[in-house]
Amino acid sequence: MPGDLSSLSVPLWIMAVVSVLQALLVIGMGVAGYIVYTRVMTLIADLEARQIAPIREKVDAILADVQSITARVGQQTERVDHAITGTIDRVDDTAARVRAGVHERVSQAAGVVRGVRAVIMSLLHKESHA
């Protein structure tokens, strides 16, 4: 009976039942995956609301404090820079005045020394000719 179709009906029925069971299993896995996904997302949202949101608020407050401190430090740095620049300018001005005063006095003293030297040289030169 090689051409008998009745001998094939039992394996076909088995394959059909197994295919339906596989389809039901895949659908069940899809539903279970969706349920697990929904529960995990609910858990994550709850965890975020209970744990992460308060921490974020604290971090935001700390960040605001850091920004205000940074602004104050910048202002104080600018003030110190202006103060130092003004002081350096005054020191440079004072040094220039002192330098000019010393230069004038040294020039006068050098002139007097040159004059005395010229007189001495002149006297010595006269005595050597006499």
C-alpha positions in Angstrom: 0.0 0.0 0.0 2.4 2.6 -1.0 -0.2 4.9 -2.3 -2.5 4.6 0.7 -3.2 8.0 2.2 -4.7 6.6 5.4 -1.3 5.6 6.7 -0.2 9.2 6.4 -3.1 10.7 8.3 -1.8 9.8 11.8 1.7 11.5 11.3 0.0 14.5 9.7 -2.4 14.8 12.7 0.5 14.5 15.1 2.4 17.2 13.2 -0.7 19.5 13.1 -1.2 19.0 16.9 2.5 19.7 17.5 2.3 22.9 15.3 -0.7 24.1 17.2 1.0 23.4 20.5 4.1 25.3 19.3 1.9 28.2 18.2 0.2 28.3 21.6 3.6 28.1 23.3 4.9 31.0 21.2 1.8 33.1 22.0 2.1 32.2 25.7 5.8 33.2 25.7 4.8 36.5 24.0 2.1 37.2 26.6 4.5 36.2 29.5 7.2 38.5 28.0 4.7 41.4 27.9 3.7 40.8 31.5 7.3 40.6 32.6 8.1 43.8 30.6 5.1 45.6 32.2 6.2 44.6 35.7 9.8 45.5 35.2 8.8 49.0 33.8 6.5 49.5 36.8 9.3 48.5 39.1 11.7 50.9 37.4 9.2 53.7 37.6 8.6 53.0 41.3 12.4 52.8 41.9 13.0 56.1 40.1 10.2 57.8 42.1 11.4 56.5 45.4 15.2 56.5 45.0 16.4 58.5 42.0 14.1 61.5 42.2 15.2 62.6 45.7 18.8 62.0 44.8 18.4 64.1 41.7 16.8 66.9 43.7 19.8 66.9 46.1 22.2 66.9 43.2 20.4 69.8 41.5 20.5 71.7 44.8 24.3 71.0 45.2 24.8 72.1 41.5 23.0 75.4 42.2 25.2 75.9 45.2 28.3 75.2 43.2 27.2 77.6 40.5 26.6 80.4 43.0 29.9 79.8 44.7 31.7 79.7 41.3 30.1 83.1 40.5 31.2 84.6 43.8 34.7 83.2 43.4 34.8 84.7 39.9 33.7 88.1 41.3 36.3 88.0 44.1 39.0 86.9 41.7 38.2 89.9 39.5 38.3 92.3 42.5 41.7 90.8 43.6 43.0 91.1 40.1 42.0 94.8 40.0 43.5 95.4 43.4 46.8 93.7 42.5 47.0 95.5 39.1 46.4 98.9 40.9 49.1 98.1 43.5 51.6 97.0 40.8 50.9 100.2 38.9 51.5 102.3 42.0 54.7 100.4 42.8 55.9 100.9 39.2 55.1 104.6 39.5 56.9 104.9 42.8 59.9 103.0 41.5 60.1 105.3 38.5 59.9 108.4 40.8 62.6 106.9 43.1 64.7 106.0 40.1 64.4 109.5 38.6 65.2 111.1 42.0 68.2 108.9 42.6 69.4 109.4 39.0 69.2 113.1 39.5 71.1 113.0 42.7 73.7 110.6 41.3 74.1 112.8 38.3 74.6 115.8 40.5 77.1 113.9 42.7 78.9 112.6 39.5 79.1 116.2 38.2 80.6 117.4 41.5 83.1 114.5 41.5 84.0 115.3 37.8 84.5 119.0 38.7 86.7 118.1 41.7 88.6 115.7 39.6 89.1 118.3 36.9 90.3 120.8 39.5 92.7 118.2 40.9 93.9 117.2 37.4 94.4 120.9 36.6 96.4 121.5 39.7 98.5 118.4 39.2 99.0 119.3 35.6 100.2 122.9 36.5 102.6 121.5 39.1 104.1 119.1 36.7 104.8 122.0 34.2 106.3 124.3 36.8 
